[in-house]
Amino acid sequence: MNFTLAIVLLSLACNYNPASEVTTAMIPEAGDTLTYTNPVFEPVLADPTVVKVGEQFYAYGTEDNWGEEGGYHLVPVIRSEDLVNWELVGNSMAKKPTWKDRGGIWAPDVTQVGEQFFMYYSFSTWGDPNPGIGLAIADSPEGPFVDQGKVFDSEEIGVPNSIDPFYIEENHKKFLIWGSFHGLYLTELTADGKKPTGEKIQLAGDHLEAAYIFQKDGYFYLFGSAGTCCEGANSTYKVLVGRSENLQGPYFDKKGNNMLNTNAGTLVVGTNRNKSGYAGPGHNAEIVRDKKGQSWLLYHGMSKEKPKLNNGTNRRVLLLDKILWADGWPSIAGHEPSTSKQHAPIF
C-alpha cells in the first residue's frame, strides 16, 4: 500500500465519530432528488389539489383528454414521495357522476376526513347556466371515489357559476368555499359534509376563482386566481392573496384593500415576463411544508412554446415553486414560475 495513503486511512480511523456522519439529506440514497426543473409533471394536471398520506403525496386534476400524450382521464391521480418525481396512478373515479346531464368534472378538492377521503368537485360545461358542486368519497387516496351526489348547484345556492370548491374545517365544523368570477363565498356544511347549512358569506369579489385557505401565524390567507385560465399562451391567469384573522373575513391585501373590491389582492405568481417560460400560472393546490419548514406551491401553467396538445386541449402542466415569506406575505421568487434548476423540497 502507498505509505501516504496508509497514513490518511489511519488518521480517518482514529478520528472516526459516529455523531459526525453525513446525513441522508446531504448524501441522498439512489433515486433521491436534490434539484428539479419545472414542470414536475406533464402533459396535463389542471387545477391541482394535493393530499399527503404517510410518506406519499397524491395530486388530482381536472378531467381532460391528453390525446396522443396519454388519452382520456376522469380526474387523474398521480403519486410522489418528494413533490418532484410523479407517477400516474390512473383515474380516481371509475365512472362520471350522473346528477347532471352533461358537463366535465373540474377542479377537484381532496381532503382526508377521518379515515376517508372527501373529493368535492365541480360539474359544469363552458358557459353552463347552472353548474354545481358534488361530493365523492373513497377509502383510499387512489380511489375509486364513489359519488355521493350534488351538494348544491348555482340556482339552489343563489351564486352564479358555483364551481371551484375548497373544503376546510374550523372549530370542529365543516365549511366549503367556492366561486368563479361571481364572488368567492363560504358556507357551513352539515355534519356529514353533504349539504350546505346556514347563511353564505361573501369573502372576495367578482375578479377571483379557485379559492384556497392557508393558516399561518394567526392569519387565514385567502388565495384566488384572476384572469383567463384557458387561452393557451395568451392566458392571463395569476394568483392573488389576501388575509384575515377570521375565516369568515374580512380579507385585505398587503395595501389594505378589501378583497371584496375588484382587482384587490397581492400578487403571488403571474406569467413569465420573457418570451419563453409559462403563461397563465394559477389555480394553486394546497401549500406543502417540507422537513426544513419551507413552504411549496403546486399550480398549473402553460409553456409559451408548447401551450396546447395536438388535440387543442390546453397543456396545463404541473409547476412547483418555493414560497418566500416577507413581512407576513407569500410570493414566488420574481412573482413568476421558475424555469431554471431549483433546490428541491426535503422530505
C-alpha positions, 0 to 999 in steps of 0.5 A: 500500500502507498505509505501516504495513503496508509497514513490518511486511512489511519488518521480517518480511523482514529478520528472516526465519530459516529455523531459526525456522519453525513446525513441522508439529506446531504448524501441522498440514497439512489433515486433521491432528488436534490434539484428539479426543473419545472414542470414536475409533471406533464402533459396535463394536471389542471387545477391541482389539489394535493393530499399527503398520506404517510410518506406519499403525496397524491395530486388530482386534476381536472378531467381532460383528454391528453390525446396522443400524450396519454388519452382520456382521464376522469380526474387523474391521480398521480403519486410522489414521495418528494413533490418532484418525481410523479407517477400516474396512478390512473383515474380516481373515479371509475365512472362520471357522476350522473346528477347532471346531464352533461358537463366535465368534472373540474377542479377537484378538492381532496381532503382526508376526513377521518379515515376517508377521503372527501373529493368535492368537485365541480360539474359544469360545461363552458358557459353552463347556466347552472353548474354545481358542486358534488361530493365523492368519497373513497377509502383510499387516496387512489380511489375509486371515489364513489359519488355521493351526489350534488351538494348544491348547484348555482340556482339552489345556492343563489351564486352564479357559476358555483364551481371551484370548491375548497373544503376546510374545517374550523372549530370542529365544523365543516365549511366549503368555499367556492366561486368563479368570477361571481364572488368567492363565498363560504358556507357551513356544511352539515355534519356529514359534509353533504349539504350546505347549512346556514347563511353564505358569506361573501369573502372576495369579489367578482375578479377571483376563482379557485379559492384556497385557505392557508393558516399561518401565524394567526392569519387565514390567507385567502388565495384566488386566481384572476384572469383567463385560465384557458387561452393557451399562451395568451392566458392571463391567469395569476394568483392573488392573496389576501388575509384575515384573522377570521375565516369568515373575513374580512380579507385585505391585501398587503395595501389594505384593500378589501378583497371584496373590491375588484382587482384587490389582492397581492400578487403571488405568481403571474406569467413569465415576463420573457418570451419563453417560460409559462403563461397563465400560472394559477389555480394553486393546490394546497401549500406543502411544508417540507422537513426544513419548514419551507413552504411549496406551491403546486399550480398549473401553467402553460409553456409559451412554446408548447401551450396546447396538445395536438388535440387543442386541449390546453397543456396545463402542466404541473409547476412547483415553486418555493414560497418566500415569506416577507413581512407576513406575505407569500410570493414566488421568487420574481412573482413568476414560475421558475424555469431554471434548476431549483433546490428541491423540497426535503422530505 
